[in-house]
Amino acid sequence: MKNKFEYGVNEVPPFHHLLISSVQHVLLMFVAIGLPILFANQVNASARFTASLVSFSMIAAGLGSILQSAGIPHIGSGYLCPNVCGPSYLSLSLSAAWVGGLPLMRGMIIFAGLVEMAIAPIVQRLRRIFPNFIIGLVMALVGVSIIKMSVAAIFGLNFRGDIIRNVDLLIGMFSLLIMVMANIWGKGFLKMYCLLIGMLSGWILAVVLVPEYWHMLLSALNKPFFAVPEITTEFRGMSFDYKMLIPFFVIAVSGSLKSFGNLLAAQQISEPHLKERSFIPIRNGLMADGISTVLAGMLGGLAVDTSSSNVGLAGSTKVLSRWVSVAAGVIFTILAFLPKLTTALSFMPQPILGAALIFAGCFMICIGLQEMFRETWSERKTFVVGISLFFGLSTAFMPELYARTPKIIQTFFTDPLPTATIVAVILNQIFDLDTLFKK
């Protein structure tokens, strides 16, 4: 019998469930707000600049979430797949800002969005080079890609060299345990809102054990309740640099592959009855993702892309309604104008955010593995997947090795997801040559 708290992709939950479910997704989306704050710190920006950068990034992510899920013709997948600030763009965005300030960063982010929009229409023609086992590999690697960020966070680490405190690990593991227990043994309300319950429980424990977290919350009271993002002088103007076109082109392709995996996972959990992959929603989803990135560049925020964590959360709770993503996008956009609430949420302890990422990432990895092994296995697939994982994961294990390689290798060997995907596609075509000759 279907759980009364479960909602299909096109169902509209009752208002109270829609609101609470969307708030649960908003809390997970807030994990990425640390990126514009980190960016601002790296460029020694003022408090005014930081506040505007955060607000513009949130507006782009919120509107992108609405575009992705509302079901507009030819734009958006129509799945529960919100947008957040894309961590893969952070390093290059900083490089652009150091070279030419925010105007150059804005121009290059717009270029990256246009690249993704150009890729979207041809994704349907890629059906042959993305068989199910490679699709499963991509989906699993989307979850793998957040391991570093999530594990560092659950230990309470923001920067390399930070001190590890036992109390932070306790808070993180307690939050994760509550989330898992509520999901496994909870029924109805408990199962549906397992992430929200775990995050709030962990936050209460953090405030009790660490007075610092309580004082941080109190400091949010000094912020105004409502404020329009200020367009400071840094947010005026836009420029391009041909020397940065190739790096931003590569990162746009990598971002497209990540969103490709997220959208495939969203389709898998939203429409499990499909016998074959439908690439039309994927194409429309990539188009929405590209438009959102262009919008981020025009506003002056950091680049955005789809959130694997939120897709994993949808899979864990079985609340798959795309209207939850739309509502989350609306709330996230409104929060950009409410500094008091935004500041309070940004003070959520790192260990709790890490626990939330680990919880959601588990589903992404396992959904991908299930898809990968759904069909009969063979020696060809063993070597395609095995070699791809060796080289893909090596980029995370040995980044210092690739830092010493020629520029052309550094361009493509940057991150487990794009590296493993590119290697898998190439190897699959090579190992499949004999079957083409037989035909």
Secondary structure, DSSP 8 states (H G I E B T S, - for coil): ---TT-B-TT----HHHHHHHHHHHHHHHGGGGHHHHHHHHHTT--HHHHHHHHHHHHHHHHHHHHHHHS-BTTB--SSS--EEE-GGGHHHHHHHHHHHHHHHHHHHHHHHHHHHHHHGGGGGGGTTTS-HHHHHHHHHHHHHTTHHHHHHHHTT-SSTT----HHHHHHHHHHHHHHHHHHHH--THHHHTHHHHHHHHHHHHHHHH-HHHHHHHHHGGGS-S-------GGGS-----GGGHHHHHHHHHHHHHHHHHHHHHHHHHH-TT-SS--HHHHHHHHHHHHHHHHHHHHHT---EEE-HHHHHHHHHH-B--HHHHHHHHHHHHHHTT-HHHHHHHHTS-HHHHHHHHHHHHHHHHHHHHHHHTSS---HHHHHHHHHHHHHHHHHHH-HHHHTTS-HHHHHH-SSHHHHHHHHHHHHHHHHTHHHHHH-
